[in-house]
Amino acid sequence: MMYLKESCSKKFYSIKNIFYLIVFVLALSGFNSALAAMPIPAPPDVAAKNYFVVDFASGKVLAEKKPDAQVEPASITKIMTAYVIYKEMEAGRLAMDDIVDISEKAWRMGGSRMYLEVNTRVPVSELLKGLVIQSGNDASVALAEHVAGTEEAFVQLMNQYAKKLGMTNTHFVNSTGWPDKKHLTTARDIATLAVAFISEFPEYYTLYSEKEFTYNSIKQYNRNKLLWRDETVDGMKTGHTESAGYCLVSSALRGDMRIVSVVLGTDSKKARANVSQALLNYGFRFYESHTLYDAGEVLSRPRVWRGEIETLAVGLDKDLAITIPRGAYDKLEAVMDIDKNIEAPIAKGQQIGLVKVSLEGEELASVPLVALETVNEGNLFQQAKDYFLRLIN
């Protein structure tokens, strides 16, 4: 938080000058009030059936249109396919240099491909490039079969992870996004997945910014045209089928603010790029994001009674990020509401109070203030001393 300290010095003014000063201050006050009341315009009217734009750090929704309508996601499905693959690597059940046998089913896949050959053996690292950069349906099936034995078994993993992430309106039936009336998700659920992917696998997310990949002497280019148009865009995934239309999940980082945009159901490659660019620009133009406090940062040391130590380090168990209208940062206010009668024993992580953040009287966040350490009961002398101190107080 930023606080403005005031200092005063003695000066003498004529009555005329005081009158002009009062008029100036009143005029300036009215001007500032007008600025504070200036509304954020509605999101741009864009030609997409569904979209959802969210701030990455705070989760604040910046723009939306039918975000919970179930639609076919086409190759955007492959974000979940990759997520499951990286989860397997995280668990130690898969490695980049593992070798995958390419089945006839993978080789026969139509649509976008990395042009794998049947009965060849390909490293996981190469298949991931084909999956992410070239949107290869063959790579997707090959990886799914390697991890779970069959694509059908792999899809069960996809749906399990979707449930864990809170993607309540999502159901996958394949690993590629191949058209199927039961293969459905929503713009909001896709954004949830994209944010989780970037948060959990930042080192692997960089692959989504690669513009080209050559395999089997065939060079193919990333279909996300925003990678060429906007240097702040570093991902994420395109999709297209006749039933789904042209879709694009994009993410951009400008300064310390990242925005994730999901655009579904446009009528061309150009349209999905233009719509996504317009929504990203809108979000960055009218909003700003700040991480006010980091997880584990000591925000206060209140008194602890009957404990082995006299003060307790308190803070947050998660980063506290806020998204606000651009230019409103200096108007933020944060207060800590701490229990005045804290008694040991205190367990690490135990809630001690609340941190409340507001903007011009409107509460933006109220999050638990927790103990950052464990405090056991003190000995009999310490407890007796605190007993008499509390009586005196």
C-alpha positions, 0 to 999 in steps of 0.5 A, a space after each residue: 500500500 502507498 500512503 501519502 504523508 502531509 506536511 504543513 508550513 506557515 504562509 500568509 495570504 491576502 483575502 483575495 488570494 485565499 478566495 482564489 485558492 478556495 475556488 481553485 481547490 473546489 474546482 480541482 476537487 470536482 475534476 478529480 471526482 469526475 475522473 474517479 466516477 468515469 466508467 469503464 466502457 463495455 467490452 468491444 462488440 466482437 464477432 464471436 459466439 463465446 468469449 471469456 477474458 480473465 486476469 491471471 493473477 487475481 482471477 477477476 473477469 474482465 469481459 465475457 459473453 455466454 461463458 458457460 454455454 457448452 460448445 465443442 472445443 476442437 483442438 483447444 482440447 490439446 491443452 488438457 492433453 498436454 496438462 495430463 502429460 506434464 502431470 505424469 512427468 511431475 509424478 515421475 511416471 514419464 520423462 522427456 526422453 522416453 520413447 513412444 511406439 507409434 501405432 497405426 491408429 495414431 498414424 491414421 489420424 486425420 486433420 492437423 498432423 506432425 506426420 508420424 510414421 507407423 511403427 516408428 519410435 519417437 521421443 516424448 519431447 518431439 511428440 510434445 512439440 508436435 502436439 503443442 506447435 503443430 497441433 498434431 492429432 497423431 502426436 496426441 493419440 500417440 502420447 495418450 496411448 503411451 501414458 494410459 495404454 489406450 486413448 479411451 483410458 487416457 480420456 478418463 484421466 482428462 476428465 478426472 483432472 477437469 473435475 479437480 480443476 473445477 471445470 464443471 461443464 466439461 466432458 472429454 471423449 477424445 484427446 484431440 478435439 475430434 468432433 463429437 456431440 458429447 465432447 463439450 466444454 465452456 469458455 470459462 472452463 477453458 480459461 480455468 485450465 489455461 490459468 492452471 497450466 501456466 501456473 503449474 508448468 511455467 517452464 513448459 508453457 514457453 513451448 506455446 510461444 514457439 513459432 515453428 517446428 520441423 519433423 520428418 523434413 516437414 516444417 509447420 508453423 504455429 497457427 496462433 497468428 498473434 505470436 507474430 502480431 503482438 510480442 507480448 502474446 506468448 501462447 496458447 492454442 488454436 482450434 477449428 472444426 466446422 461445428 466449433 468454428 475458429 477458436 483461440 486461447 491466447 495469453 499476453 504479459 505486459 509489464 507485471 500483468 498477464 491476461 488470458 483470453 478465450 475466444 470461441 466460434 468465430 468464422 475465420 482464422 483472421 477473425 479469431 486473431 482480431 477478436 482476441 487482440 481486441 479483447 486483450 487490448 481492452 483488458 490491458 487498457 482499462 485495468 491494472 493488476 497488483 500483487 499486494 502481499 506475498 504468501 508467507 510475508 509477515 504482515 503483523 506480529 500481534 501479542 500472544 497470551 499464555 505462549 512460549 513466545 510473546 508475539 506471533 508472525 501472521 500473514 497470508 497463505 496465498 498471494 493476494 492479487 487485486 485487479 482494479 480500474 487503471 489509475 486507481 491504485 492510490 485509492 486502495 485501502 487495506 486493513 487487518 482485522 486481528 483477534 485481540 485475544 490470541 491464546 496459545 496453543 496456536 497451530 501454523 495456518 490457523 486463522 487469526 483474522 482477516 485482511 480486507 481490501 477496498 476501493 472507494 468504499 467497495 470491498 474487493 477482497 476479504 482473505 484469511 490472516 493466518 499464523 505463519 508459525 506454531 506457538 505452544 503453551 508457555 511454562 507455568 511462569 509464563 502463563 502466570 505472568 500473562 494472567 496478571 498482565 491481562 488483569 492489569 490491562 
